């Protein structure tokens, strides 16, 4: 269930539902950037809860 939340967030917030880029490399790079930003937000939230 957690993985569905991640992809749902990337589709809505990361604009991966309809990408603005053409080509496999560009879309893949945009997905990597969105996923890494999502992971940074997750780490920040986990650190704030642990304190």
N, C-alpha and C positions, 0 to 999 in steps of 0.2 A: 504494500500500500504506500510506503514511503516513496518509492520510485515514481509512482503515478503523480504524487504531489510535486516532485522535482520537475518532471516533464510538463506538467500543467503550468507551473510557474514560469518555466522557460518559454512556453508557448505564448502565454499572455503577457508577462512582463518583459521577457527577452525578445519579443517580436519574432519568434521562430515559426509561428503559424504560417505567415506569408513573409518570406524573407525579402529584403531589398537588394540582395546580391544575386548575381547569376554565376553559375559555375560551381562545381563541387568543392573546389578548394576554398573559395571565398565563403561559402555557406558553412563549411566545416570549421573554418577559422572563427567565424562569428559565433558558432555554437560553442566552441572552446572558450571564447572570451566570456560569453554569457554564463556558462557553467562555472568558470573560475570565479566570476563575480558572485554568483549564487553561493559558492562554497565559502568565500570570504565573509559574506553576510551570516552564513550559518555558524562559522567559527566565532564571530563577534557575539552573536546571540548566546552561544553556549558558554562563552567566557563570562558574559555578564550574569548569567544564571548561576554559575559556579561560585561567584564571589560572594 
